[in-house]
């Protein structure tokens, strides 16, 4: 018997989240970039895929609620 709702997958797997980032290639061939939500925190990679891996690590670190000193961007609705 198959259950109607299979909850074995996490919500991030069924609803992927995207995070925009800015990047560029330096004259030495390395890629530099940052998550647009955290522009003060740059990282680098040997190629674009490596840079994306580094940015993903930053995203996971900065998503922790108990990490002090990380500036975040918010939106304020003004009526």
N, C-alpha and C positions, 0 to 999 in steps of 0.2 A: 504494500500500500504506500503510495507516494503522498507526502503531506502537501496541503494546498499552498502553504507559504514556507518556502525554504529560507531560513534565516542564517544559513551557514556562511553567507558572504557578508562582509562588512558594508556599511552604508557608503563608504568611499569607493568601493568597487562598483556598486550599482549606480552611483551618482558621482562621476569623477568631477573634481574641482580643478579649475585652471587658474593659474597665477601668471600675470604678465611680467615680462622681464625685458631689460634693455641690455644689449651686448654689442661688442665690436671686436675686431681682430687687430692686434698690435703688429708692429713691423717685425717682431721676432716670431710671429706665427701663433702665439698664444691668444686665447679668447678671454676677454674680461667682460664682466657683467654684474648686474644686480637685479634683485626683485624690485619692481616698481613701487611696491608698498614699503620697502626698506632701502631707499637710495643711498644711504650713508654706509651700507655694508656691501662692498664689492668682493667678488671672488674671481678666480681664474681657472681655466682648464686648458689642457693640451689641444683639445679640439672642441667643437660645439657640443658634442655628446657628453664629453667630460665636464664641460661647463654646466650643462643641464643637471648632471649628477650632483655637482657642487651646490648649485642653486636649490635643488631639492633637499639636500642636507640642511641648508640654511633655513628653508621654509619650515622644516620639521622642528628645528631648534627654536625659531622665532615664534612658532605657534604655541609653545608652552606658556601657560599663564603665569608661571612662577619665575620667569626669566626677567630680572630687573634691568633697567636701562635701555630696553629696546623701544625705540620710537615707532608708533603705529599711526597709520592714517585712518581717520574716521570721517563720517559724514554727519552733518547736522542739518536737520530739516527745519527751516525757518518759515513760519506761516505768515 
